[in-house]
Amino acid sequence: MKDKLSKLERDWILYDVGNSAFILLVTTIIPIVFNNLAKGHLDDDTYLAYWGYAVTASTLIVGLMGPILGSLSDLPKQRKRMFTIALIIGVIGCTALPFAQHWLAYLLLFVVTKSAYNASLIFYDSMLNDVTTAERMDRVSSHGYAWGYIGSVVPFLIAIVLIFGGPEIGLSSQISIILAFLVNAIWWGIMSLPLLKSYQQISSHKSTPKIGQVFKDLVLTFKEIKQNRQIFLYLIAFFFFIDGVYTIINLATAYGTSLGLDTMGLVLALLVTQIVAFPFALLFARFSKGFKTETLIKVCILAYTGIAIYGVQLDQLHEFWILAVAVGMFQGAIQALSRSYYAKIIPSYKSGEYFGIFDICGKGASFVGTLLVSVITQMTGNQQIAVFSLSFMFLLGYYFFHLTIKSKEIA
């Protein structure tokens, strides 16, 4: 097996580098800006709940549309076209976000931008079958997340310098924030260009059916999944454990901010998460050569269960730093291995359709975790109880993943 990445594999990885810049903003700067806009209008608990609802809305939209978008992208020469549209909407939305002056307008624009980001990932993930082989998927997928984490640090550091140091060089806070978002939007766009240039869709439906046939094929695919016990159980498992992962990613800064922790300390801690995630994602890529992918995913799920439980007692900045390092150790691994494991067990000619459904159980369905935290927080007034509830999602994910492995052995 050759170790050197091909040009197409590298170009595919670069999109992870580009889009990760935006998602790093989502976990750090974007909720802080929202918090500043909401001051005087929303109390701390309501702020966290509304932020959770916005994340829920953006993921639910693509969760419902994902299978249809994925199915349409399986048509000849459509995947790149649909990917490009989602990319353009996302980049424009990222540029426009800091111009919103009211917290509600800001949330609505965020929902549009995050939805476009999520949609682009459906098409991007389904490209994996076209850019590499089944034997290299764990490695290529892991490299995507690894370089995405470390690459996103570059525009993020520029954003931090602008936001926190802008006033020192004569820039107003508003101009500093606008420039910070613009830098990340440009980074996202530029890093996408190599993939747009080199990618050619290989796996697709042999013909171009009418739109009505697309919906019929989608129904048939759901039936196929129901009959394939391994894929069906894996999607249920993925639904639970990745939902918990994305909830932690999406609400980490908002949670720390609502607890009154220092803003700069929170941002730097999450920067450490990105840096730690880089070598550990590559380390798990090496582990995938000597250990079964199933074993590594189980380790990651158990680690996240412990992270959720640890987060319950968090009320000091140094504890948030410990949490950030722990998340970094397993975040890239669980995302990369989950993606490549799924890509290996689905039919390649319907990868867009299957990854659209995958998105229901992943990014699209992560509304359960954010909604759970938001509702429990509002009902009890206790954020710690809400965070603890995430541990049950990881345990359910582990249970169904164990059943997935058993079903494969039986088959």
C-alpha positions in Angstrom: 0.0 0.0 0.0 1.5 3.3 -1.0 1.8 5.9 1.7 2.0 9.1 -0.3 -1.3 10.9 -0.8 -2.4 11.5 -4.4 -3.1 15.0 -5.8 -6.8 14.3 -5.7 -6.6 13.1 -2.2 -4.7 16.2 -1.1 -7.2 18.5 -2.9 -10.1 16.7 -1.2 -8.3 17.2 2.2 -7.8 20.9 1.5 -11.6 21.4 1.7 -11.5 20.2 5.3 -8.8 22.8 5.9 -11.1 25.5 4.4 -14.5 24.6 5.9 -12.9 24.0 9.3 -12.1 27.7 9.6 -15.8 28.4 9.6 -16.7 25.7 12.1 -14.0 27.0 14.4 -15.8 30.4 14.3 -19.0 28.7 15.1 -17.6 27.2 18.2 -15.8 30.4 19.4 -16.3 33.8 17.9 -19.8 33.5 16.4 -21.6 32.7 19.8 -19.5 35.4 21.5 -20.7 38.0 19.0 -24.3 36.8 19.5 -23.9 37.1 23.2 -22.8 40.8 22.8 -25.8 41.5 20.6 -28.1 39.8 23.0 -26.9 41.6 26.1 -29.7 43.6 27.7 -32.3 41.6 25.7 -31.7 38.0 26.9 -30.6 36.6 30.2 -27.7 34.0 30.3 -29.9 30.9 30.4 -32.2 32.2 27.6 -29.1 33.2 25.6 -27.8 29.6 25.7 -31.2 28.2 24.9 -31.7 30.5 21.9 -28.3 29.7 20.6 -29.1 26.0 20.9 -32.4 26.5 19.0 -30.5 28.3 16.2 -28.0 25.4 15.9 -31.0 23.0 16.0 -32.7 24.8 13.2 -29.7 24.8 10.9 -29.0 21.1 11.4 -32.7 20.1 11.2 -33.1 21.9 7.8 -30.3 19.9 6.2 -31.3 16.8 8.1 -34.7 16.9 6.4 -33.3 17.9 3.0 -30.1 15.8 3.1 -31.4 12.6 1.5 -33.0 14.5 -1.3 -29.9 16.7 -1.9 -27.7 13.6 -1.7 -29.9 11.6 -4.1 -29.8 14.5 -6.6 -26.0 14.7 -6.4 -25.8 11.1 -7.5 -27.1 12.1 -10.9 -24.3 12.4 -13.5 -22.2 15.6 -13.2 -24.4 17.0 -10.4 -22.3 16.5 -7.3 -19.7 19.2 -8.0 -22.4 21.6 -9.2 -24.5 21.3 -6.0 -21.3 21.4 -3.8 -20.4 24.7 -5.5 -23.8 26.3 -4.8 -23.7 25.3 -1.1 -20.1 26.6 -0.9 -20.9 30.0 -2.4 -23.9 30.5 -0.1 -21.8 29.5 2.9 -18.9 31.9 2.0 -21.3 34.8 1.3 -23.2 34.1 4.6 -19.9 34.1 6.6 -18.9 37.4 5.1 -22.4 39.0 5.9 -22.7 37.7 9.5 -20.9 40.6 11.2 -23.1 43.2 9.5 -26.2 42.0 11.4 -27.0 44.5 14.1 -29.9 42.7 15.9 -29.6 39.4 17.7 -32.5 37.9 15.9 -31.3 38.9 12.4 -27.9 37.5 13.4 -29.4 34.2 14.4 -31.4 33.9 11.1 -28.4 34.7 9.0 -26.4 32.1 11.0 -29.0 29.5 10.3 -28.7 30.1 6.6 -24.9 30.0 6.6 -24.7 26.9 8.8 -27.3 25.1 6.7 -25.2 25.8 3.6 -22.1 24.6 5.4 -23.8 21.4 6.4 -25.2 20.8 2.9 -21.7 21.2 1.4 -20.5 18.4 3.7 -23.1 16.0 2.3 -21.6 16.4 -1.2 -18.0 16.5 0.1 -18.3 13.3 2.2 -19.9 11.5 -0.7 -16.8 12.4 -2.8 -14.7 10.1 -0.7 -15.6 7.1 -2.8 -14.4 8.9 -5.9 -11.1 10.3 -4.5 -9.6 7.2 -2.9 -9.9 3.4 -2.4 -11.6 1.5 0.4 -8.2 0.4 1.8 -7.1 4.1 2.2 -10.4 5.6 3.4 -9.5 5.6 7.1 -6.2 7.3 6.4 -7.5 9.9 3.9 -10.5 10.7 6.1 -8.3 11.1 9.2 -5.9 13.3 7.3 -8.8 15.5 6.3 -9.9 16.1 9.8 -6.2 16.4 11.0 -5.2 19.1 8.5 -8.6 20.7 8.9 -8.0 21.3 12.6 -4.4 22.6 12.2 -5.1 24.6 9.0 -8.1 26.4 10.5 -5.8 27.8 13.2 -4.2 30.2 10.7 -7.3 32.4 9.8 -8.5 31.9 13.4 -5.3 33.4 14.9 -5.7 36.4 12.4 -9.3 36.8 13.6 -8.2 36.7 17.3 -5.5 39.4 16.6 -8.1 41.6 14.8 -10.8 41.2 17.4 -8.8 41.6 20.5 -5.9 43.7 19.2 -7.7 45.8 16.6 -8.5 48.7 19.0 -4.8 48.9 19.7 -4.0 49.7 16.1 -6.9 52.1 15.6 -9.6 49.7 14.3 -13.1 49.9 15.8 -14.5 46.8 17.3 -17.1 46.5 14.5 -14.5 46.8 11.8 -12.2 44.3 13.5 -15.1 41.7 13.7 -16.0 42.4 10.0 -12.4 41.8 8.9 -12.1 38.7 11.1 -15.1 37.1 9.4 -13.9 38.2 6.0 -10.5 36.5 6.4 -12.2 33.2 7.4 -14.7 33.5 4.4 -11.8 34.1 2.0 -9.8 31.2 3.5 -12.9 28.9 3.1 -13.3 29.8 -0.5 -9.6 29.7 -1.6 -9.0 26.3 0.0 -12.0 24.9 -1.9 -10.6 25.9 -5.4 -8.2 22.9 -5.9 -11.1 20.4 -5.3 -13.4 22.3 -7.6 -10.7 22.2 -10.3 -9.7 18.5 -10.0 -12.7 16.6 -8.8 -14.6 14.6 -11.4 -17.7 12.5 -10.4 -17.1 8.8 -11.1 -19.8 7.0 -9.2 -23.3 8.0 -10.2 -26.6 6.7 -11.5 -26.0 5.5 -15.1 -28.9 7.6 -16.4 -30.5 10.9 -15.6 -34.0 10.0 -14.2 -36.9 12.4 -13.8 -37.2 14.2 -10.4 -40.1 11.9 -9.5 -37.9 8.9 -10.0 -35.3 10.4 -7.6 -37.9 10.3 -4.8 -38.9 6.7 -5.7 -35.2 5.7 -5.6 -34.9 7.4 -2.2 -37.8 5.3 -0.9 -36.1 2.1 -2.2 -32.8 3.1 -0.5 -34.6 3.5 2.8 -35.9 0.0 2.3 -32.5 -1.3 1.4 -31.1 0.2 4.6 -33.8 -1.3 6.7 -33.0 -4.7 5.3 -29.2 -4.3 5.7 -28.9 -4.9 9.4 -25.3 -3.7 9.6 -26.0 -0.3 7.9 -29.3 0.2 9.8 -27.8 -0.5 13.2 -24.7 1.6 12.4 -26.9 4.6 11.5 -28.8 4.3 14.8 -25.5 4.1 16.7 -24.0 7.1 14.8 -27.2 9.1 15.5 -26.6 8.9 19.2 -22.8 9.2 19.6 -22.0 11.7 16.9 -25.0 13.8 18.1 -23.3 14.1 21.5 -20.0 15.0 19.8 -21.6 17.8 17.7 -23.6 19.1 20.7 -20.4 19.5 22.7 -18.7 21.3 19.7 -21.6 23.6 19.1 -22.3 24.6 22.7 -18.9 24.5 24.3 -18.2 28.3 24.1 -21.8 29.2 24.8 -21.8 26.9 27.9 -18.5 28.4 29.2 -19.7 32.0 28.5 -23.0 31.4 30.3 -21.0 30.1 33.3 -19.2 33.5 33.4 -15.8 32.1 32.4 -13.2 34.5 30.8 -13.9 35.0 27.1 -10.2 35.1 26.0 -9.5 32.0 28.1 -12.3 30.1 26.5 -11.2 31.0 23.0 -7.6 30.1 23.7 -8.7 26.8 25.2 -10.7 25.9 22.1 -7.7 26.9 20.0 -5.7 24.3 22.0 -8.4 21.7 21.1 -7.6 22.3 17.4 -3.9 22.0 17.9 -4.2 18.8 20.0 -6.7 17.3 17.5 -4.1 17.5 14.7 -1.5 14.9 16.0 -4.2 12.7 17.6 -6.2 12.4 14.3 -3.0 11.4 12.5 -2.2 9.0 15.4 -5.5 7.3 15.1 -4.9 7.1 11.3 -1.8 5.0 12.2 -3.7 3.0 14.7 -6.2 2.1 12.0 -3.4 0.0 10.3 -3.0 -2.2 13.4 -6.4 -2.1 15.0 -9.9 -2.7 13.7 -11.8 0.5 12.9 -14.6 -0.8 15.1 -12.3 -1.0 18.1 -11.0 2.5 17.7 -14.6 3.9 17.4 -15.6 2.2 20.6 -12.6 3.7 22.4 -13.6 7.2 21.2 -17.3 6.7 22.3 -16.2 5.7 25.8 -13.8 8.7 26.0 -16.6 11.1 25.1 -18.9 9.5 27.7 -16.3 10.5 30.3 -15.9 14.0 28.8 -19.7 14.6 29.1 -19.7 13.4 32.8 -16.6 15.6 33.5 -18.3 18.7 32.1 -21.1 18.5 34.7 -18.9 19.9 37.5 -17.1 22.5 35.3 -17.0 26.0 36.8 -13.3 27.0 36.6 -11.3 28.1 33.5 -8.6 25.5 34.1 -11.2 22.8 34.1 -12.5 24.0 30.8 -8.9 23.8 29.5 -8.7 20.1 30.6 -12.0 19.5 28.8 -10.7 21.2 25.7 -7.6 19.0 25.6 -9.6 15.8 26.2 -12.0 16.7 23.4 -9.1 17.4 21.0 -7.7 13.9 21.6 -10.7 12.1 20.3 -12.7 14.6 18.2 -11.0 14.2 14.9 -10.6 10.4 15.3 -14.3 9.7 16.0 -15.4 12.0 13.1 -12.9 10.6 10.6 -13.3 6.9 11.5 -17.1 7.2 11.5 -17.1 8.7 8.0 -14.7 6.2 6.5 -16.4 3.2 8.2 -19.7 4.2 6.7 -18.2 4.9 3.2 -16.8 1.3 3.2 -20.2 -0.4 3.9 -22.4 1.5 1.4 -22.7 1.1 -2.4 -20.4 3.7 -4.1 -22.8 4.5 -6.9 -25.3 5.8 -4.4 -22.8 7.4 -2.1 -24.5 10.9 -2.3 -27.9 9.4 -1.4 -26.5 7.3 1.4 -24.4 10.2 2.8 -27.6 12.4 2.7 -29.2 9.8 4.9 -26.0 9.7 7.0 -26.4 13.4 7.5 -29.8 12.8 9.0 -28.2 10.7 11.7 -25.2 13.0 12.0 -25.1 16.7 11.5 -28.7 17.0 10.4 -29.9 15.0 13.4 -27.7 16.7 16.0 -30.7 18.8 16.8 -31.6 16.2 19.5 -28.5 17.0 21.6 -28.8 20.8 21.3 -32.5 20.7 21.8 -32.1 18.4 24.8 -29.6 20.8 26.4 -31.8 23.8 25.6 -35.0 22.4 26.9 -33.5 20.9 30.1 -31.7 24.2 30.8 -35.0 26.1 30.5 -37.0 23.6 32.5 -34.6 23.1 35.4 -32.5 26.3 35.3 -29.5 24.0 35.7 -27.1 23.8 32.8 -25.0 21.0 34.5 -27.9 18.6 34.5 -28.4 19.3 30.8 -24.8 18.6 30.0 -24.9 15.3 32.0 -27.8 14.1 29.8 -25.3 13.9 26.9 -23.6 10.9 28.6 -26.7 8.8 28.0 -26.5 9.6 24.2 -22.9 8.2 24.1 -23.9 5.1 26.0 -26.8 4.4 23.6 -24.4 5.0 20.7 -21.9 2.5 22.1 -24.7 -0.1 22.7 -26.0 0.1 19.1 -22.5 0.2 17.6 -21.8 -3.1 19.5 -24.9 -4.5 17.9 -23.6 -3.3 14.5 -20.4 -5.3 15.0 -22.3 -8.4 16.0 -24.6 -8.1 13.0 -21.5 -8.0 10.7 -20.0 -11.1 12.4 -23.3 -13.0 12.0 -23.6 -12.0 8.3 
